[in-house]
Amino acid sequence: MQTVALDVAAVRRDFPVLDQTVDGKPLVYLDSAASSQKPRQVIDAISRYYLHDHANVHRGVHELARRATEAYESSRERIARWLNAADAHEVVWTRGTSEALNLVAFSLGEGLGPNDEVVISEMEHHSNLVPWQLLSARKGVRLRYTGLTDDGRLDLDHLASLLGPRTRVVSLPHVSNALGTINPVQKIGALVRGRSDAVFILDGAQGAPHLPLDVQALGCDIYAFSGHKMCGPTGIGGLWGRRALLDEMPPYQGGGEMIERVFHEYSTWAEVPHKFEAGTPNIAGTVGLAAAVDYLEDVGLDAIHQHEMALTRRAVSLLSEVDGIRILGPTDLDDRAGVVPFVLEGTSAQDVATILDAQGIAVRAGHHCAQLVVDRFELSATVRASFYLYNSTEEVKRLVAGVETARRLLLP
């Protein structure tokens, strides 16, 4: 891979929130896996929409309705190009990954029953676990869990053993939010295709912000993503699905916009994607998300990925020198995104995070909505530092110095 330089100083100037202090110390924001910060370009795009163009979308004949509809649907087309979708109508707007995966579990699940199996993993964020548990309780579908290896990877041999004629859905993370593992999704897709007729779904909440995407090449049938993790606003995201599959799936919610015709006894549905977009949508959110994709592509997705990998390698190397540190996730750092979860033996993750916060360093402590992961490694919580395009090597050094301070304060 050709090295592409990223001008971090220039990038940081685009993010107003980073120019502040916490307890008198410059803010170091290392919590982008939970939610990224927003550049001026995204904030300005949302403001312009509300200042000049807001109205409800579709059906209105007045000028503002026309502008709002154009903004809404052109944003869908922009996201489709970013994903390399074959058709913009394959992009369905949702509030984010969680709603997208709930939509899929409900709609696909309507045709499943006790003789069917859904394969997920012990690596899942709860957004790709609880909806399938709800489906299992409602329809009697059997859930099967792929295990993890000791270095935090999906156990592909175990996965292969779970696949068979009763497998109807395989739903897995593109990138683990709790371990940073980048899963070999094309290899997994080929494995799924070779052993079953299952629908292959990817939770892309952590993949979409950090990796160049081509949904046609990934080998999946559905890809879910969130805007707020990729420099976009909160409350917006979506799913990409193969058109034939989306056409077959029943609606998730009922209301305005998603109908073709309403009768006393029944209704018929609008075409995809509107069938899944009941009610007034987050129009400004779609505008902001399209602006975020513009921004990320202007900076360069390859440059962002390489920058994150360099920060991750530096963080893992320096943290490994701290006495008592245990770092989770793949030891081959080429297979790890910009997420570094760790524990300081003999301390509470919450205590470490609190001491870091007092030094202006924002990290996250807990199970990260992935309790099966921490259970697998016999932990109750980890500290998670997560990097993005606006982080610097100096901030990595401050993180390590902060952890050293926490060790001195918490351990005898």
TORVEXLUM-850071 format. One record per residue (C-alpha): residue in one letter; y, z, x; residue number from 1. Coordinates in nm, 3 decimals. Layout:
  type       yy       zz       xx  seq
     a        Y        Z        X  NUM
...
//
This chain:
  type       yy       zz       xx  seq
     m    0.000    0.000    0.000    1
     q    0.340   -0.097    0.135    2
     t    0.570    0.200    0.185    3
     v    0.874    0.194   -0.046    4
     a    1.162    0.428    0.035    5
     l    1.321    0.642   -0.235    6
     d    1.680    0.761   -0.196    7
     v    1.638    1.117   -0.324    8
     a    2.005    1.210   -0.279    9
     a    2.112    0.915   -0.495   10
     v    1.849    0.998   -0.759   11
     r    1.958    1.361   -0.775   12
     r    2.316    1.259   -0.850   13
     d    2.187    1.107   -1.174   14
     f    2.057    1.444   -1.298   15
     p    2.347    1.676   -1.391   16
     v    2.122    1.974   -1.467   17
     l    2.011    1.999   -1.104   18
     d    2.365    2.072   -0.986   19
     q    2.365    2.444   -1.069   20
     t    2.270    2.780   -0.927   21
     v    2.032    3.048   -1.053   22
     d    2.117    3.402   -0.945   23
     g    2.356    3.250   -0.694   24
     k    2.094    3.021   -0.539   25
     p    2.067    2.643   -0.581   26
     l    1.820    2.551   -0.852   27
     v    1.484    2.415   -0.736   28
     y    1.317    2.266   -1.043   29
     l    0.940    2.240   -0.990   30
     d    0.826    2.237   -1.353   31
     s    0.833    1.868   -1.438   32
     a    0.470    1.867   -1.552   33
     a    0.588    2.079   -1.845   34
     s    0.904    1.875   -1.905   35
     s    1.109    1.655   -1.676   36
     q    1.487    1.658   -1.648   37
     k    1.699    1.375   -1.789   38
     p    1.927    1.136   -1.600   39
     r    2.278    1.052   -1.716   40
     q    2.161    0.705   -1.812   41
     v    1.928    0.847   -2.078   42
     i    2.182    1.102   -2.204   43
     d    2.448    0.828   -2.228   44
     a    2.215    0.591   -2.416   45
     i    2.143    0.856   -2.680   46
     s    2.513    0.942   -2.708   47
     r    2.611    0.574   -2.751   48
     y    2.358    0.536   -3.030   49
     y    2.492    0.837   -3.222   50
     l    2.856    0.746   -3.154   51
     h    2.831    0.385   -3.271   52
     d    2.505    0.275   -3.431   53
     h    2.329    0.546   -3.629   54
     a    2.177    0.472   -3.970   55
     n    1.827    0.474   -4.112   56
     v    1.601    0.190   -4.002   57
     h    1.451   -0.101   -4.199   58
     r    1.539   -0.224   -4.547   59
     g    1.914   -0.152   -4.517   60
     v    2.136   -0.460   -4.535   61
     h    2.454   -0.308   -4.394   62
     e    2.564   -0.351   -4.032   63
     l    2.477   -0.003   -3.904   64
     a    2.127   -0.024   -4.054   65
     r    2.083   -0.359   -3.881   66
     r    2.195   -0.216   -3.546   67
     a    1.974    0.093   -3.577   68
     t    1.672   -0.119   -3.670   69
     e    1.739   -0.350   -3.376   70
     a    1.763   -0.052   -3.140   71
     y    1.444    0.100   -3.280   72
     e    1.231   -0.213   -3.263   73
     s    1.374   -0.339   -2.933   74
     s    1.281    0.000   -2.785   75
     r    0.925   -0.055   -2.907   76
     e    0.924   -0.395   -2.735   77
     r    1.055   -0.235   -2.416   78
     i    0.776    0.022   -2.414   79
     a    0.520   -0.250   -2.484   80
     r    0.638   -0.442   -2.176   81
     w    0.621   -0.126   -1.964   82
     l    0.263   -0.065   -2.079   83
     n    0.174   -0.437   -2.055   84
     a    0.057   -0.426   -2.415   85
     a   -0.054   -0.760   -2.557   86
     d    0.157   -0.704   -2.870   87
     a    0.452   -0.473   -2.940   88
     h    0.286   -0.385   -3.273   89
     e    0.018   -0.205   -3.071   90
     v    0.277    0.066   -2.988   91
     v    0.300    0.344   -3.247   92
     w    0.584    0.597   -3.226   93
     t    0.489    0.966   -3.245   94
     r    0.655    1.293   -3.147   95
     g    0.455    1.287   -2.823   96
     t    0.104    1.304   -2.682   97
     s   -0.002    1.595   -2.902   98
     e    0.084    1.416   -3.226   99
     a   -0.066    1.091   -3.096  100
     l   -0.399    1.259   -3.023  101
     n   -0.395    1.443   -3.356  102
     l   -0.332    1.111   -3.529  103
     v   -0.625    0.950   -3.351  104
     a   -0.862    1.243   -3.409  105
     f   -0.777    1.247   -3.780  106
     s   -0.785    0.872   -3.839  107
     l   -1.091    0.789   -3.631  108
     g   -1.257    1.106   -3.754  109
     e   -1.246    0.994   -4.117  110
     g   -1.540    0.765   -4.045  111
     l   -1.746    1.019   -3.847  112
     g   -2.004    1.276   -3.951  113
     p   -2.275    1.518   -3.832  114
     n   -2.479    1.247   -3.663  115
     d   -2.187    1.148   -3.439  116
     e   -2.069    1.287   -3.105  117
     v   -1.730    1.312   -2.935  118
     v   -1.726    1.357   -2.557  119
     i   -1.434    1.540   -2.396  120
     s   -1.420    1.758   -2.083  121
     e   -1.349    2.100   -1.943  122
     m   -1.036    1.945   -1.786  123
     e   -0.855    1.892   -2.116  124
     h   -0.509    2.004   -2.213  125
     h   -0.543    2.171   -2.551  126
     s   -0.380    1.864   -2.709  127
     n   -0.695    1.667   -2.630  128
     l   -0.931    1.947   -2.724  129
     v   -0.816    2.136   -3.034  130
     p   -0.778    1.823   -3.255  131
     w   -1.141    1.737   -3.183  132
     q   -1.248    2.095   -3.257  133
     l   -1.068    2.067   -3.591  134
     l   -1.250    1.742   -3.656  135
     s   -1.581    1.907   -3.570  136
     a   -1.512    2.191   -3.813  137
     r   -1.407    1.948   -4.087  138
     k   -1.671    1.677   -4.051  139
     g   -1.958    1.835   -3.857  140
     v   -1.909    1.607   -3.557  141
     r   -2.074    1.740   -3.240  142
     l   -1.849    1.804   -2.940  143
     r   -1.992    1.756   -2.591  144
     y   -1.810    1.864   -2.276  145
     t   -1.815    1.692   -1.939  146
     g   -1.815    1.951   -1.660  147
     l   -1.603    1.972   -1.345  148
     t   -1.698    1.968   -0.980  149
     d   -1.593    2.250   -0.748  150
     d   -1.302    2.042   -0.615  151
     g   -1.161    1.983   -0.963  152
     r   -1.293    1.638   -1.052  153
     l   -1.475    1.516   -1.358  154
     d   -1.851    1.529   -1.301  155
     l   -1.930    1.164   -1.363  156
     d   -2.306    1.215   -1.339  157
     h   -2.280    1.474   -1.613  158
     l   -2.059    1.242   -1.815  159
     a   -2.315    0.963   -1.787  160
     s   -2.588    1.195   -1.915  161
     l   -2.383    1.274   -2.227  162
     l   -2.329    0.912   -2.331  163
     g   -2.563    0.747   -2.574  164
     p   -2.608    0.579   -2.913  165
     r   -2.457    0.877   -3.099  166
     t   -2.139    0.877   -2.887  167
     r   -1.850    0.757   -3.102  168
     v   -1.548    0.875   -2.903  169
     v   -1.481    0.955   -2.537  170
     s   -1.140    1.115   -2.485  171
     l   -1.031    1.223   -2.137  172
     p   -0.714    1.286   -1.934  173
     h   -0.571    1.015   -1.710  174
     v   -0.429    1.292   -1.489  175
     s   -0.503    1.663   -1.518  176
     n   -0.197    1.877   -1.591  177
     a   -0.370    2.188   -1.454  178
     l   -0.531    2.044   -1.138  179
     g   -0.337    1.728   -1.058  180
     t   -0.658    1.524   -1.046  181
     i   -0.609    1.149   -1.093  182
     n   -0.924    1.042   -1.273  183
     p   -1.094    0.707   -1.192  184
     v   -1.037    0.578   -1.544  185
     q   -1.141    0.218   -1.484  186
     k   -1.473    0.338   -1.344  187
     i   -1.511    0.575   -1.638  188
     g   -1.429    0.297   -1.882  189
     a   -1.702    0.079   -1.736  190
     l   -1.944    0.372   -1.761  191
     v   -1.855    0.429   -2.126  192
     r   -1.892    0.059   -2.208  193
     g   -2.228    0.039   -2.034  194
     r   -2.384    0.328   -2.223  195
     s   -2.223    0.340   -2.567  196
     d   -2.005    0.168   -2.826  197
     a   -1.757    0.457   -2.814  198
     v   -1.380    0.434   -2.850  199
     f   -1.237    0.530   -2.511  200
     i   -0.913    0.731   -2.531  201
     l   -0.685    0.844   -2.249  202
     d   -0.446    1.137   -2.265  203
     g   -0.165    0.986   -2.059  204
     a    0.084    1.273   -2.077  205
     q    0.065    1.321   -1.699  206
     g   -0.031    0.965   -1.608  207
     a    0.254    0.777   -1.774  208
     p    0.538    0.952   -1.585  209
     h    0.388    0.906   -1.241  210
     l    0.164    0.598   -1.219  211
     p    0.229    0.228   -1.277  212
     l    0.053    0.139   -1.604  213
     d   -0.131   -0.163   -1.737  214
     v   -0.321   -0.063   -2.049  215
     q   -0.503   -0.395   -2.061  216
     a   -0.647   -0.328   -1.714  217
     l   -0.725    0.043   -1.757  218
     g   -1.026   -0.024   -1.977  219
     c   -0.930    0.217   -2.252  220
     d   -0.886    0.153   -2.625  221
     i   -0.606    0.405   -2.686  222
     y   -0.345    0.553   -2.451  223
     a   -0.120    0.846   -2.557  224
     f    0.205    0.947   -2.384  225
     s    0.512    1.172   -2.412  226
     g    0.874    1.078   -2.342  227
     h    0.993    1.420   -2.233  228
     k    0.766    1.422   -1.927  229
     m    0.905    1.089   -1.800  230
     c    1.281    1.149   -1.805  231
     g    1.308    1.076   -2.178  232
     p    1.412    1.307   -2.463  233
     t    1.189    1.560   -2.635  234
     g    1.029    1.480   -2.968  235
     i    0.938    1.121   -2.888  236
     g    0.630    0.954   -2.747  237
     g    0.361    0.729   -2.873  238
     l    0.025    0.573   -2.850  239
     w   -0.091    0.230   -2.754  240
     g   -0.404    0.108   -2.925  241
     r   -0.594   -0.218   -2.942  242
     r   -0.467   -0.401   -3.249  243
     a   -0.808   -0.453   -3.410  244
     l   -0.884   -0.082   -3.379  245
     l   -0.546    0.025   -3.521  246
     d   -0.592   -0.214   -3.813  247
     e   -0.919   -0.040   -3.902  248
     m   -0.788    0.316   -3.879  249
     p   -0.657    0.482   -4.199  250
     p   -0.308    0.636   -4.210  251
     y   -0.249    0.982   -4.067  252
     q    0.038    1.083   -4.297  253
     g    0.180    0.954   -4.623  254
     g    0.539    0.895   -4.726  255
     g    0.815    0.642   -4.701  256
     e    0.796    0.340   -4.472  257
     m    0.417    0.342   -4.432  258
     i    0.334    0.180   -4.766  259
     e    0.303   -0.180   -4.878  260
     r    0.279   -0.111   -5.253  261
     v    0.250    0.204   -5.464  262
     f    0.064    0.214   -5.795  263
     h   -0.011    0.506   -6.024  264
     e   -0.368    0.538   -5.901  265
     y   -0.343    0.434   -5.537  266
     s   -0.127    0.280   -5.266  267
     t   -0.173    0.005   -5.011  268
     w   -0.053    0.034   -4.655  269
     a    0.203   -0.143   -4.441  270
     e    0.081   -0.330   -4.137  271
     v    0.042   -0.166   -3.797  272
     p    0.241    0.007   -3.652  273
     h    0.439    0.107   -3.963  274
     k    0.121    0.230   -4.134  275
     f    0.131    0.527   -3.894  276
     e    0.508    0.594   -3.903  277
     a    0.572    0.780   -4.228  278
     g    0.926    0.902   -4.297  279
     t    1.250    0.869   -4.104  280
     p    1.161    0.836   -3.735  281
     n    1.328    0.973   -3.423  282
     i    1.542    0.664   -3.375  283
     a    1.764    0.813   -3.105  284
     g    1.451    0.929   -2.925  285
     t    1.316    0.576   -2.903  286
     v    1.650    0.461   -2.760  287
     g    1.637    0.739   -2.503  288
     l    1.277    0.665   -2.410  289
     a    1.352    0.296   -2.355  290
     a    1.645    0.399   -2.133  291
     a    1.412    0.632   -1.940  292
     v    1.167    0.348   -1.873  293
     d    1.457    0.130   -1.758  294
     y    1.565    0.407   -1.523  295
     l    1.219    0.469   -1.377  296
     e    1.159    0.098   -1.320  297
     d    1.502    0.059   -1.159  298
     v    1.417    0.337   -0.913  299
     g    1.071    0.184   -0.865  300
     l    0.741    0.320   -0.996  301
     d    0.564    0.262   -0.666  302
     a    0.844    0.437   -0.476  303
     i    0.828    0.733   -0.716  304
     h    0.450    0.763   -0.679  305
     q    0.463    0.746   -0.300  306
     h    0.744    1.002   -0.289  307
     e    0.547    1.244   -0.507  308
     m    0.238    1.199   -0.291  309
     a    0.439    1.277    0.023  310
     l    0.581    1.593   -0.135  311
     t    0.235    1.698   -0.252  312
     r    0.082    1.651    0.091  313
     r    0.364    1.853    0.247  314
     a    0.332    2.130   -0.010  315
     v   -0.046    2.157    0.024  316
     s   -0.021    2.160    0.403  317
     l    0.244    2.433    0.419  318
     l    0.104    2.648    0.139  319
     s   -0.238    2.640    0.304  320
     e   -0.088    2.834    0.596  321
     v    0.014    3.126    0.370  322
     d   -0.234    3.415    0.393  323
     g   -0.433    3.465    0.074  324
     i   -0.344    3.132   -0.089  325
     r   -0.608    2.944   -0.287  326
     i   -0.510    2.591   -0.393  327
     l   -0.700    2.423   -0.676  328
     g   -0.766    2.053   -0.721  329
     p   -0.900    1.764   -0.512  330
     t   -0.892    1.807   -0.136  331
     d   -0.853    1.430   -0.100  332
     l   -0.481    1.415   -0.170  333
     d   -0.493    1.043   -0.250  334
     d   -0.663    1.150   -0.574  335
     r   -0.399    1.407   -0.667  336
     a   -0.073    1.362   -0.855  337
     g    0.238    1.572   -0.787  338
     v    0.083    1.894   -0.922  339
     v   -0.009    2.186   -0.695  340
     p   -0.173    2.481   -0.874  341
     f   -0.243    2.789   -0.665  342
     v   -0.315    3.160   -0.675  343
     l   -0.210    3.428   -0.430  344
     e   -0.518    3.648   -0.409  345
     g   -0.457    4.004   -0.525  346
     t   -0.145    3.919   -0.727  347
     s   -0.053    3.815   -1.078  348
     a    0.059    3.454   -1.125  349
     q    0.336    3.580   -1.355  350
     d    0.460    3.817   -1.085  351
     v    0.469    3.539   -0.826  352
     a    0.657    3.309   -1.066  353
     t    0.906    3.585   -1.148  354
     i    0.983    3.645   -0.780  355
     l    1.026    3.270   -0.727  356
     d    1.263    3.254   -1.023  357
     a    1.480    3.523   -0.863  358
     q    1.515    3.281   -0.571  359
     g    1.620    2.994   -0.798  360
     i    1.275    2.829   -0.792  361
     a    1.139    2.720   -1.130  362
     v    0.758    2.699   -1.150  363
     r    0.514    2.771   -1.431  364
     a    0.252    3.045   -1.447  365
     g   -0.037    3.071   -1.691  366
     h   -0.330    2.862   -1.805  367
     h   -0.102    2.559   -1.871  368
     c   -0.262    2.491   -2.211  369
     a   -0.588    2.424   -2.026  370
     q   -0.785    2.746   -2.061  371
     l   -1.121    2.582   -1.994  372
     v   -0.995    2.484   -1.648  373
     v   -0.898    2.835   -1.542  374
     d   -1.220    2.967   -1.698  375
     r   -1.419    2.715   -1.493  376
     f   -1.269    2.854   -1.172  377
     e   -1.302    3.217   -1.289  378
     l   -0.928    3.274   -1.308  379
     s   -0.693    3.392   -1.580  380
     a   -0.385    3.200   -1.461  381
     t   -0.239    2.995   -1.178  382
     v    0.107    2.926   -1.044  383
     r    0.184    2.556   -1.083  384
     a    0.447    2.368   -0.883  385
     s    0.498    2.013   -1.004  386
     f    0.706    1.746   -0.833  387
     y    0.898    1.444   -0.954  388
     l    1.132    1.178   -0.823  389
     y    1.429    1.415   -0.787  390
     n    1.255    1.674   -0.567  391
     s    1.305    1.689   -0.191  392
     t    1.118    1.805    0.117  393
     e    1.375    2.083    0.155  394
     e    1.274    2.212   -0.188  395
     v    0.910    2.216   -0.076  396
     k    1.013    2.435    0.216  397
     r    1.201    2.666   -0.020  398
     l    0.891    2.695   -0.239  399
     v    0.675    2.796    0.056  400
     a    0.935    3.045    0.180  401
     g    0.952    3.188   -0.173  402
     v    0.575    3.232   -0.186  403
     e    0.586    3.410    0.151  404
     t    0.850    3.643    0.005  405
     a    0.630    3.708   -0.298  406
     r    0.335    3.789   -0.072  407
     r    0.540    4.042    0.125  408
     l    0.670    4.207   -0.190  409
     l    0.343    4.216   -0.384  410
     l    0.083    4.282   -0.118  411
     p    0.064    4.578    0.124  412
//
